[in-house]
Amino acid sequence: MTSNDVVVTGLGATTPLGGDVASTWDGLLAGRSGVSRIEADWVEQHDLPVKIAAQLAVDPSEVLKRVEARRMDRCEQVAIIAAREAWQHAGAPEVEPERLAVIVGTGIGGAVTLLTQDDLLETGGVRKVSPLTIPMLMPNGPAAHVGLEFKAKGGVHAPVSACASGAEALAWGYRMLKAGEVDVVIAGGAEACITGIPLAGFTQMRAMTITHNDDPEHASRPFDAARDGFVLGEGAGIMVLERAEYAAARGATVHGRLAGIGTSSDGYHITAPDPEGHGQARAMKAALRSAGLDPADIGHVNCHATSTPVGDVGEAVSVRKAIGDHPILTAPKGSLGHLLGAAGAVEGIAALLSIRDGLIPPTANLENVDPGVGLDVVSGEPRKVELTAALNDSFGFGGHNVALAFTSV
């Protein structure tokens, strides 16, 4: 490890499997599903064809003080919860504010606030609209709140790259640290938009499963031959990244390295991935180059696989092009659902923990691997392995591709 390496010193999360990293990781290893029926009046009111989602295991109201929670949209609440855990896990670094940056991405932002305040405007007029509406709905809200919480003055940024946003935040953090702009970055993703319009919109574009309302736990089926769409989820994942020299000087515990990053764009379609996987493969190859790794070094790929018919096979094609047939795959969305802008950050945490613990979680609900996948996908039980390097994939509508290479210390 060199002084210019980027190391991970803190992890935080709140997800459909648990309110912190430990419970989320335990749930992934157990192959448990966080998907359940939505118990809300608006589901029946709007006659939505999808009635399930991967909702938070621990509601923010159980963690945050009421006075602070009411000033934040739900996506901002989960960002703060995950960031606080990550910061404490990192040992609450004493860093000059000008040397601390925050980068938290989100795919949609404060959709719940936007829709709620629109209802109030239509039924009660302008006086019913909260003066906090704009800071609660703006997509940079999660990053802004985390930046204020930790007094960051080295920059606060908010990538909005659909489902690649959380991973892109980590990539931006890597670049800032490599450039020497700051010493510490709090980076990740947050999303919480389980409400009528997103569910209706995803359903109308036929991206979401509508066939498992009576069997929610088996709805999300990445790589399975019977998959028919993703399940919407919510949550946040945050890492504390540091320059290795800075972490060593303060005696920090290092949990692994963010060794390399790769980004690309498809230039193909607003929602569909390139079926040949060229852009995704370029991102993976770029991550390997920046990490100084060979394809043979990658023992595991934590896949973006959302449980859509086209996307999952396309990703497998990309892995074979960029890395080969040898990596062992898993797909956390079988358990977590699709956390949209938070997915890449939460799944990046899982990739890092696989290296640390020598365990690859099973892909939940994988019974019959689609023949088009053609790779070894873990199912049933966690796979015990020895890993020194793993890749995490994240792809988003618009053709955004991000690959993160993690290694052991």
MIDO-500813 format. One record per residue (C-alpha): residue number from 0; x, y, z. Coordinates in pm, 1 decimal. Layout:
! residues N
+------+----------+----------+----------+
! resi !       xx !       yy !       zz !
+------+----------+----------+----------+
!  NUM !        X !        Y !        Z !
...
+------+----------+----------+----------+
***
This chain:
! residues 409
+------+----------+----------+----------+
! resi !       xx !       yy !       zz !
+------+----------+----------+----------+
!    0 !      0.0 !      0.0 !      0.0 !
!    1 !    134.4 !    344.6 !    -93.6 !
!    2 !     77.1 !    681.4 !     69.3 !
!    3 !   -139.0 !    792.0 !   -225.0 !
!    4 !   -377.8 !    496.5 !   -199.9 !
!    5 !   -744.7 !    551.8 !   -118.2 !
!    6 !   -853.2 !    348.5 !    183.5 !
!    7 !  -1189.5 !    280.6 !    341.9 !
!    8 !  -1203.5 !    356.7 !    713.4 !
!    9 !  -1577.8 !    379.5 !    781.9 !
!   10 !  -1899.2 !    212.6 !    666.1 !
!   11 !  -2261.4 !    306.1 !    728.9 !
!   12 !  -2596.1 !    190.3 !    593.8 !
!   13 !  -2967.6 !    167.3 !    649.9 !
!   14 !  -3151.8 !    -72.8 !    419.9 !
!   15 !  -3452.4 !   -304.3 !    387.0 !
!   16 !  -3246.4 !   -570.1 !    566.4 !
!   17 !  -3138.0 !   -365.9 !    866.7 !
!   18 !  -3073.0 !    -27.1 !   1019.0 !
!   19 !  -2694.4 !    -56.8 !   1004.7 !
!   20 !  -2412.1 !   -229.9 !    818.9 !
!   21 !  -2391.9 !   -535.7 !   1045.9 !
!   22 !  -2760.3 !   -628.4 !   1018.4 !
!   23 !  -2763.2 !   -560.8 !    643.7 !
!   24 !  -2459.5 !   -785.0 !    592.5 !
!   25 !  -2611.3 !  -1059.3 !    809.1 !
!   26 !  -2930.4 !  -1041.5 !    603.0 !
!   27 !  -2739.8 !  -1068.1 !    276.3 !
!   28 !  -2540.4 !  -1368.1 !    397.3 !
!   29 !  -2863.5 !  -1536.6 !    508.0 !
!   30 !  -3023.2 !  -1473.0 !    167.2 !
!   31 !  -3309.9 !  -1299.5 !    344.8 !
!   32 !  -3555.4 !  -1080.9 !    152.1 !
!   33 !  -3643.5 !   -727.6 !    259.8 !
!   34 !  -3942.8 !   -709.1 !     26.9 !
!   35 !  -4293.0 !   -681.8 !    175.4 !
!   36 !  -4641.4 !   -556.9 !     94.7 !
!   37 !  -4693.7 !   -179.5 !    106.9 !
!   38 !  -4949.8 !   -100.9 !    374.0 !
!   39 !  -5054.1 !    244.0 !    255.7 !
!   40 !  -5392.5 !    379.0 !    148.1 !
!   41 !  -5257.4 !    527.2 !   -175.6 !
!   42 !  -5179.8 !    182.5 !   -318.8 !
!   43 !  -5548.8 !     94.4 !   -337.9 !
!   44 !  -5657.0 !    454.2 !   -398.7 !
!   45 !  -5460.1 !    466.0 !   -724.2 !
!   46 !  -5524.4 !     99.6 !   -805.5 !
!   47 !  -5152.4 !     40.6 !   -855.4 !
!   48 !  -5069.2 !   -293.8 !  -1017.6 !
!   49 !  -4760.2 !   -328.3 !   -795.9 !
!   50 !  -4828.3 !   -346.7 !   -423.6 !
!   51 !  -4486.1 !   -447.5 !   -288.2 !
!   52 !  -4153.0 !   -277.9 !   -219.5 !
!   53 !  -3829.5 !   -322.6 !    -24.4 !
!   54 !  -3902.2 !    -84.3 !    261.1 !
!   55 !  -3658.8 !     17.3 !    533.9 !
!   56 !  -3620.1 !   -234.9 !    813.9 !
!   57 !  -3582.2 !     50.7 !   1064.1 !
!   58 !  -3786.7 !    363.4 !   1001.5 !
!   59 !  -3593.0 !    691.5 !   1034.8 !
!   60 !  -3847.2 !    808.2 !   1293.9 !
!   61 !  -3706.0 !    542.2 !   1528.0 !
!   62 !  -3354.9 !    686.0 !   1496.8 !
!   63 !  -3379.4 !   1061.1 !   1444.8 !
!   64 !  -3517.7 !   1321.4 !   1679.3 !
!   65 !  -3857.5 !   1441.9 !   1567.4 !
!   66 !  -3745.2 !   1804.4 !   1538.7 !
!   67 !  -3465.4 !   1717.8 !   1293.5 !
!   68 !  -3660.0 !   1452.7 !   1101.0 !
!   69 !  -3944.3 !   1691.9 !   1017.0 !
!   70 !  -3697.9 !   1927.8 !    843.7 !
!   71 !  -3572.1 !   1660.6 !    604.8 !
!   72 !  -3714.4 !   1453.5 !    323.1 !
!   73 !  -3689.3 !   1079.3 !    376.8 !
!   74 !  -3393.4 !   1052.5 !    135.0 !
!   75 !  -3209.3 !   1311.0 !    345.6 !
!   76 !  -3295.8 !   1127.0 !    665.3 !
!   77 !  -3144.1 !    799.4 !    546.6 !
!   78 !  -2831.4 !    979.5 !    426.0 !
!   79 !  -2775.5 !   1133.9 !    769.1 !
!   80 !  -2833.0 !    800.9 !    945.8 !
!   81 !  -2583.1 !    614.2 !    727.0 !
!   82 !  -2328.0 !    897.4 !    740.6 !
!   83 !  -2336.1 !    911.2 !   1119.7 !
!   84 !  -2270.7 !    537.9 !   1141.5 !
!   85 !  -1986.1 !    558.3 !    889.7 !
!   86 !  -1826.6 !    853.8 !   1068.5 !
!   87 !  -1831.8 !    680.2 !   1405.6 !
!   88 !  -1705.2 !    358.0 !   1245.8 !
!   89 !  -1411.9 !    560.5 !   1108.4 !
!   90 !  -1332.6 !    683.9 !   1459.2 !
!   91 !  -1475.2 !   1033.9 !   1403.2 !
!   92 !  -1162.3 !   1170.5 !   1232.2 !
!   93 !  -1031.9 !   1506.2 !   1348.4 !
!   94 !   -985.1 !   1668.9 !   1008.9 !
!   95 !   -963.6 !   2032.1 !    908.9 !
!   96 !  -1299.4 !   2134.5 !    754.8 !
!   97 !  -1121.8 !   2258.7 !    440.8 !
!   98 !   -973.1 !   1907.5 !    396.1 !
!   99 !  -1307.6 !   1728.3 !    428.9 !
!  100 !  -1546.4 !   1674.1 !    136.7 !
!  101 !  -1890.3 !   1517.2 !    108.0 !
!  102 !  -2025.5 !   1347.2 !   -204.5 !
!  103 !  -2370.0 !   1186.6 !   -178.0 !
!  104 !  -2560.4 !   1090.8 !   -490.1 !
!  105 !  -2929.0 !   1026.3 !   -544.4 !
!  106 !  -3124.9 !    921.2 !   -848.6 !
!  107 !  -3447.5 !   1109.5 !   -782.5 !
!  108 !  -3417.9 !   1320.2 !   -467.5 !
!  109 !  -3708.7 !   1437.7 !   -254.0 !
!  110 !  -3996.3 !   1291.4 !   -452.0 !
!  111 !  -4205.4 !   1226.4 !   -140.3 !
!  112 !  -4180.9 !   1592.5 !    -39.1 !
!  113 !  -4259.9 !   1715.9 !   -390.9 !
!  114 !  -4574.4 !   1506.0 !   -419.1 !
!  115 !  -4692.2 !   1575.3 !    -64.6 !
!  116 !  -4651.0 !   1951.4 !    -99.9 !
!  117 !  -4823.5 !   1947.6 !   -438.7 !
!  118 !  -5123.4 !   1779.3 !   -275.9 !
!  119 !  -5126.3 !   2050.5 !     -5.7 !
!  120 !  -5108.5 !   2325.5 !   -267.0 !
!  121 !  -5398.6 !   2183.1 !   -463.6 !
!  122 !  -5622.6 !   2124.5 !   -162.5 !
!  123 !  -5529.0 !   2410.3 !     71.5 !
!  124 !  -5355.1 !   2677.7 !   -132.0 !
!  125 !  -5012.2 !   2833.3 !   -110.1 !
!  126 !  -5025.6 !   2897.2 !    266.0 !
!  127 !  -5029.3 !   2523.1 !    330.3 !
!  128 !  -4697.8 !   2469.2 !    149.3 !
!  129 !  -4399.1 !   2432.2 !    381.0 !
!  130 !  -4120.9 !   2694.1 !    359.5 !
!  131 !  -3882.0 !   2395.5 !    375.5 !
!  132 !  -4017.7 !   2246.4 !     52.1 !
!  133 !  -3724.9 !   2339.3 !   -174.0 !
!  134 !  -3438.6 !   2224.1 !     52.9 !
!  135 !  -3634.4 !   1904.6 !    117.4 !
!  136 !  -3695.8 !   1816.8 !   -247.9 !
!  137 !  -3370.3 !   1925.6 !   -413.2 !
!  138 !  -3151.6 !   1631.3 !   -526.9 !
!  139 !  -2845.6 !   1778.0 !   -354.9 !
!  140 !  -3033.8 !   1777.2 !    -23.2 !
!  141 !  -2879.8 !   1453.9 !    112.6 !
!  142 !  -2526.9 !   1576.1 !     33.7 !
!  143 !  -2600.3 !   1920.7 !    176.5 !
!  144 !  -2733.6 !   1785.3 !    505.2 !
!  145 !  -2436.6 !   1551.3 !    547.9 !
!  146 !  -2198.7 !   1836.2 !    466.4 !
!  147 !  -2360.7 !   2057.7 !    728.0 !
!  148 !  -2361.0 !   1778.5 !    985.5 !
!  149 !  -1983.9 !   1733.2 !    960.3 !
!  150 !  -1890.3 !   2095.1 !    875.3 !
!  151 !  -1730.5 !   1995.6 !    543.9 !
!  152 !  -1569.4 !   2287.2 !    359.8 !
!  153 !  -1360.5 !   2097.6 !    104.3 !
!  154 !  -1658.0 !   2060.9 !   -128.2 !
!  155 !  -2009.0 !   1914.5 !   -116.2 !
!  156 !  -2120.5 !   1739.3 !   -434.0 !
!  157 !  -2425.6 !   1544.6 !   -547.6 !
!  158 !  -2393.8 !   1319.3 !   -854.5 !
!  159 !  -2730.3 !   1247.5 !  -1013.9 !
!  160 !  -2670.4 !    953.0 !  -1245.9 !
!  161 !  -2984.8 !    746.9 !  -1192.3 !
!  162 !  -2900.5 !    405.9 !  -1045.0 !
!  163 !  -2525.4 !    466.3 !  -1075.3 !
!  164 !  -2533.6 !    775.6 !   -850.1 !
!  165 !  -2403.2 !    617.7 !   -528.6 !
!  166 !  -2117.5 !    442.8 !   -706.3 !
!  167 !  -2033.2 !    760.0 !   -896.4 !
!  168 !  -2011.9 !    946.4 !   -565.2 !
!  169 !  -1746.6 !    699.8 !   -452.0 !
!  170 !  -1564.2 !    744.2 !   -782.9 !
!  171 !  -1566.5 !   1123.8 !   -739.6 !
!  172 !  -1430.9 !   1078.9 !   -387.7 !
!  173 !  -1151.0 !    859.4 !   -520.5 !
!  174 !  -1054.3 !   1125.9 !   -774.6 !
!  175 !  -1053.5 !   1408.1 !   -517.5 !
!  176 !   -831.0 !   1210.0 !   -282.3 !
!  177 !   -594.2 !   1100.3 !   -559.2 !
!  178 !   -562.2 !   1463.0 !   -668.9 !
!  179 !   -475.2 !   1567.4 !   -312.6 !
!  180 !   -765.0 !   1812.1 !   -294.1 !
!  181 !   -876.9 !   1679.8 !     45.9 !
!  182 !   -774.4 !   1420.0 !    304.0 !
!  183 !  -1112.6 !   1266.9 !    390.0 !
!  184 !  -1431.8 !   1216.6 !    187.9 !
!  185 !  -1773.2 !   1104.3 !    312.5 !
!  186 !  -1924.9 !    944.1 !      2.5 !
!  187 !  -2216.6 !    726.4 !   -100.7 !
!  188 !  -2578.9 !    731.4 !   -206.3 !
!  189 !  -2929.5 !    774.8 !    -65.9 !
!  190 !  -3277.8 !    712.3 !   -201.5 !
!  191 !  -3628.9 !    694.3 !    -56.7 !
!  192 !  -3910.5 !    737.5 !   -306.9 !
!  193 !  -4154.9 !    453.8 !   -244.3 !
!  194 !  -4467.1 !    641.2 !   -341.8 !
!  195 !  -4728.8 !    649.0 !   -617.1 !
!  196 !  -4564.0 !    827.1 !   -911.3 !
!  197 !  -4233.6 !    631.5 !   -914.4 !
!  198 !  -4417.9 !    301.2 !   -877.1 !
!  199 !  -4667.4 !    391.6 !  -1149.2 !
!  200 !  -4396.7 !    521.6 !  -1382.4 !
!  201 !  -4170.1 !    217.6 !  -1348.5 !
!  202 !  -4471.7 !     -9.3 !  -1391.2 !
!  203 !  -4586.7 !    168.2 !  -1707.1 !
!  204 !  -4243.0 !    126.1 !  -1864.6 !
!  205 !  -4256.8 !   -244.8 !  -1773.7 !
!  206 !  -3937.1 !   -238.9 !  -1570.4 !
!  207 !  -4097.9 !   -354.2 !  -1245.0 !
!  208 !  -4245.8 !   -692.8 !  -1157.4 !
!  209 !  -4622.1 !   -696.0 !  -1102.9 !
!  210 !  -4663.4 !  -1072.6 !  -1068.5 !
!  211 !  -4556.1 !  -1130.1 !   -707.2 !
!  212 !  -4791.9 !   -915.8 !   -499.2 !
!  213 !  -4899.5 !  -1224.4 !   -304.7 !
!  214 !  -4543.1 !  -1353.2 !   -263.2 !
!  215 !  -4325.4 !  -1045.7 !   -204.3 !
!  216 !  -4020.3 !  -1224.3 !    -66.3 !
!  217 !  -3968.8 !  -1410.6 !   -394.6 !
!  218 !  -4035.5 !  -1116.5 !   -625.9 !
!  219 !  -3679.0 !  -1000.4 !   -692.3 !
!  220 !  -3496.0 !  -1276.0 !   -883.8 !
!  221 !  -3168.1 !  -1155.5 !  -1040.0 !
!  222 !  -3020.9 !  -1389.2 !  -1302.7 !
!  223 !  -3311.4 !  -1632.0 !  -1262.8 !
!  224 !  -3476.2 !  -1757.5 !  -1580.4 !
!  225 !  -3818.2 !  -1659.3 !  -1439.4 !
!  226 !  -3730.0 !  -1297.3 !  -1349.5 !
!  227 !  -3968.5 !  -1033.2 !  -1484.8 !
!  228 !  -3866.5 !   -699.7 !  -1335.4 !
!  229 !  -3718.7 !   -527.4 !  -1033.5 !
!  230 !  -3862.5 !   -434.3 !   -693.4 !
!  231 !  -3830.9 !    -73.7 !   -576.1 !
!  232 !  -3633.6 !    -28.3 !   -253.7 !
!  233 !  -3506.7 !    251.0 !    -29.1 !
!  234 !  -3201.3 !    313.1 !    186.2 !
!  235 !  -2853.9 !    462.7 !    201.2 !
!  236 !  -2492.3 !    351.6 !    200.2 !
!  237 !  -2196.5 !    568.4 !    300.4 !
!  238 !  -1819.4 !    512.7 !    311.2 !
!  239 !  -1551.3 !    724.4 !    472.2 !
!  240 !  -1259.3 !    735.3 !    227.9 !
!  241 !   -916.1 !    868.8 !    318.4 !
!  242 !   -573.2 !    915.4 !    172.1 !
!  243 !   -373.3 !    621.4 !    306.7 !
!  244 !   -104.7 !    853.4 !    443.2 !
!  245 !   -360.8 !   1053.0 !    639.1 !
!  246 !   -532.9 !    741.2 !    776.0 !
!  247 !   -200.2 !    594.2 !    884.6 !
!  248 !    -94.3 !    916.1 !   1058.1 !
!  249 !   -404.6 !    915.2 !   1274.0 !
!  250 !   -387.9 !    540.8 !   1342.6 !
!  251 !   -716.4 !    460.7 !   1169.2 !
!  252 !   -840.4 !    105.9 !   1117.2 !
!  253 !   -841.1 !     34.1 !    743.8 !
!  254 !  -1105.9 !   -207.4 !    613.9 !
!  255 !   -983.7 !   -222.7 !    255.3 !
!  256 !   -883.7 !    -11.3 !    -42.8 !
!  257 !  -1087.9 !    154.1 !   -312.7 !
!  258 !   -811.3 !     59.6 !   -551.9 !
!  259 !   -955.5 !    179.9 !   -881.1 !
!  260 !  -1258.2 !    326.7 !  -1053.6 !
!  261 !  -1396.0 !    320.0 !  -1405.8 !
!  262 !  -1674.1 !    524.5 !  -1563.3 !
!  263 !  -1823.6 !    526.8 !  -1911.8 !
!  264 !  -2144.4 !    598.4 !  -2099.0 !
!  265 !  -2329.8 !    385.8 !  -2353.0 !
!  266 !  -2451.8 !    650.2 !  -2596.3 !
!  267 !  -2724.0 !    400.3 !  -2682.0 !
!  268 !  -3069.3 !    456.1 !  -2525.0 !
!  269 !  -3233.9 !    653.9 !  -2244.1 !
!  270 !  -3337.6 !    341.0 !  -2050.2 !
!  271 !  -3211.7 !     27.5 !  -2226.7 !
!  272 !  -2851.2 !    -87.0 !  -2182.5 !
!  273 !  -2636.0 !   -160.8 !  -2484.6 !
!  274 !  -2714.8 !   -531.6 !  -2543.8 !
!  275 !  -2352.7 !   -590.2 !  -2646.0 !
!  276 !  -2233.8 !   -443.3 !  -2314.6 !
!  277 !  -1956.3 !   -234.2 !  -2468.3 !
!  278 !  -1993.0 !     62.6 !  -2231.9 !
!  279 !  -2022.5 !   -152.2 !  -1922.4 !
!  280 !  -1716.3 !   -353.0 !  -2021.8 !
!  281 !  -1519.0 !    -30.1 !  -2078.2 !
!  282 !  -1599.5 !     84.2 !  -1724.6 !
!  283 !  -1482.0 !   -248.2 !  -1580.1 !
!  284 !  -1159.6 !   -240.5 !  -1781.6 !
!  285 !  -1095.1 !    119.1 !  -1674.3 !
!  286 !  -1138.2 !     21.6 !  -1307.3 !
!  287 !   -880.2 !   -253.2 !  -1351.1 !
!  288 !   -635.4 !    -16.6 !  -1522.9 !
!  289 !   -659.1 !    250.9 !  -1255.4 !
!  290 !   -613.7 !    -15.4 !   -985.5 !
!  291 !   -317.7 !   -175.4 !  -1159.2 !
!  292 !   -498.3 !   -510.1 !  -1164.0 !
!  293 !   -519.8 !   -784.6 !  -1423.5 !
!  294 !   -852.5 !   -955.3 !  -1501.0 !
!  295 !   -716.5 !  -1270.0 !  -1335.1 !
!  296 !   -688.0 !  -1077.6 !  -1005.4 !
!  297 !  -1067.2 !  -1028.4 !   -982.3 !
!  298 !  -1217.5 !  -1324.3 !   -799.9 !
!  299 !  -1563.5 !  -1177.5 !   -748.3 !
!  300 !  -1804.6 !   -935.6 !   -914.0 !
!  301 !  -2086.4 !   -785.5 !   -708.7 !
!  302 !  -2334.1 !   -730.9 !   -989.2 !
!  303 !  -2581.2 !   -453.2 !  -1058.5 !
!  304 !  -2827.4 !   -719.9 !  -1182.9 !
!  305 !  -3172.3 !   -573.7 !  -1114.9 !
!  306 !  -3387.5 !   -875.6 !  -1209.1 !
!  307 !  -3488.8 !   -740.1 !  -1548.2 !
!  308 !  -3490.9 !   -975.8 !  -1849.2 !
!  309 !  -3250.6 !   -769.9 !  -2063.3 !
!  310 !  -3022.9 !   -608.4 !  -1806.8 !
!  311 !  -2902.9 !   -915.5 !  -1619.0 !
!  312 !  -2785.6 !  -1107.8 !  -1924.7 !
!  313 !  -2629.6 !   -794.2 !  -2071.0 !
!  314 !  -2420.8 !   -746.5 !  -1757.8 !
!  315 !  -2300.3 !  -1106.2 !  -1772.0 !
!  316 !  -2193.0 !  -1046.7 !  -2132.5 !
!  317 !  -1998.7 !   -741.0 !  -2014.2 !
!  318 !  -1824.8 !   -931.8 !  -1735.2 !
!  319 !  -1711.7 !  -1200.1 !  -1977.8 !
!  320 !  -1578.3 !   -935.5 !  -2218.4 !
!  321 !  -1393.0 !   -733.9 !  -1957.0 !
!  322 !  -1276.0 !   -996.7 !  -1708.8 !
!  323 !  -1344.9 !  -1348.0 !  -1837.5 !
!  324 !  -1536.1 !  -1653.9 !  -1721.6 !
!  325 !  -1363.8 !  -1704.8 !  -1386.3 !
!  326 !  -1519.9 !  -1447.3 !  -1144.8 !
!  327 !  -1784.6 !  -1562.9 !   -898.2 !
!  328 !  -2095.0 !  -1343.9 !   -915.3 !
!  329 !  -2368.3 !  -1239.5 !   -677.3 !
!  330 !  -2658.8 !   -994.7 !   -701.5 !
!  331 !  -2771.1 !   -826.4 !   -375.6 !
!  332 !  -3093.7 !   -692.1 !   -525.4 !
!  333 !  -3252.4 !  -1033.1 !   -472.3 !
!  334 !  -3252.1 !   -940.2 !   -102.7 !
!  335 !  -3243.7 !   -560.6 !   -104.0 !
!  336 !  -3461.1 !   -476.6 !   -400.7 !
!  337 !  -3337.6 !   -188.6 !   -615.1 !
!  338 !  -3223.7 !    107.6 !   -404.0 !
!  339 !  -3178.8 !    324.4 !   -717.1 !
!  340 !  -2926.2 !    600.1 !   -634.6 !
!  341 !  -2818.7 !    423.9 !   -315.4 !
!  342 !  -2765.6 !     83.7 !   -477.8 !
!  343 !  -2403.6 !    126.0 !   -586.2 !
!  344 !  -2289.1 !    249.4 !   -246.3 !
!  345 !  -2467.6 !    -20.7 !    -44.5 !
!  346 !  -2350.5 !   -290.9 !   -285.2 !
!  347 !  -1998.5 !   -147.3 !   -278.5 !
!  348 !  -2001.3 !   -202.3 !     96.7 !
!  349 !  -2104.7 !   -564.4 !     34.6 !
!  350 !  -1819.1 !   -613.7 !   -213.6 !
!  351 !  -1569.0 !   -480.7 !     39.0 !
!  352 !  -1708.4 !   -702.3 !    315.7 !
!  353 !  -1683.1 !  -1006.6 !     87.6 !
!  354 !  -1309.4 !   -943.5 !     64.8 !
!  355 !  -1277.2 !   -878.2 !    437.9 !
!  356 !  -1475.9 !  -1182.8 !    550.6 !
!  357 !  -1399.9 !  -1422.4 !    264.5 !
!  358 !  -1771.0 !  -1475.7 !    203.8 !
!  359 !  -1985.9 !  -1405.7 !   -102.7 !
!  360 !  -2357.9 !  -1370.4 !    -18.5 !
!  361 !  -2606.1 !  -1580.9 !   -214.3 !
!  362 !  -2832.6 !  -1430.1 !   -477.3 !
!  363 !  -3175.7 !  -1461.9 !   -318.9 !
!  364 !  -3448.6 !  -1644.5 !   -513.7 !
!  365 !  -3209.0 !  -1777.8 !   -776.0 !
!  366 !  -3343.0 !  -2122.1 !   -865.3 !
!  367 !  -3262.3 !  -2163.5 !  -1236.0 !
!  368 !  -2984.3 !  -1948.8 !  -1380.7 !
!  369 !  -3072.7 !  -1799.8 !  -1717.3 !
!  370 !  -2867.9 !  -1990.8 !  -1979.1 !
!  371 !  -2756.2 !  -1657.8 !  -2124.4 !
!  372 !  -2561.7 !  -1575.2 !  -1808.0 !
!  373 !  -2298.0 !  -1842.4 !  -1850.8 !
!  374 !  -2111.6 !  -1761.7 !  -1527.9 !
!  375 !  -2089.1 !  -1896.9 !  -1172.1 !
!  376 !  -2352.8 !  -1719.9 !   -961.2 !
!  377 !  -2373.9 !  -1789.8 !   -587.9 !
!  378 !  -2714.7 !  -1910.9 !   -468.7 !
!  379 !  -2859.4 !  -2094.9 !   -171.5 !
!  380 !  -2575.9 !  -2051.5 !     78.4 !
!  381 !  -2291.3 !  -1799.8 !    107.0 !
!  382 !  -1973.9 !  -1909.6 !    -70.1 !
!  383 !  -1653.8 !  -1921.2 !    136.0 !
!  384 !  -1363.7 !  -1791.7 !    -72.8 !
!  385 !  -1026.1 !  -1622.7 !    -43.3 !
!  386 !  -1042.6 !  -1285.5 !   -214.0 !
!  387 !   -786.4 !  -1012.8 !   -262.5 !
!  388 !   -983.0 !   -809.9 !   -519.5 !
!  389 !  -1345.9 !   -767.8 !   -621.4 !
!  390 !  -1539.9 !   -547.6 !   -858.9 !
!  391 !  -1869.8 !   -371.8 !   -797.7 !
!  392 !  -2089.0 !   -278.1 !  -1097.7 !
!  393 !  -2345.8 !      1.4 !  -1112.1 !
!  394 !  -2542.4 !    110.2 !  -1418.0 !
!  395 !  -2811.1 !    374.7 !  -1458.6 !
!  396 !  -3077.5 !    494.0 !  -1700.9 !
!  397 !  -2918.1 !    724.6 !  -1953.8 !
!  398 !  -2631.3 !    483.0 !  -2007.1 !
!  399 !  -2426.3 !    570.7 !  -1696.4 !
!  400 !  -2173.8 !    298.9 !  -1609.6 !
!  401 !  -1951.8 !    285.0 !  -1299.6 !
!  402 !  -1722.1 !      5.5 !  -1185.2 !
!  403 !  -1537.2 !     11.3 !   -853.2 !
!  404 !  -1238.2 !   -210.9 !   -776.7 !
!  405 !  -1186.3 !   -296.5 !   -410.4 !
!  406 !   -887.3 !   -481.0 !   -268.0 !
!  407 !   -769.0 !   -604.0 !     68.2 !
!  408 !   -514.4 !   -403.0 !    261.9 !
+------+----------+----------+----------+
***
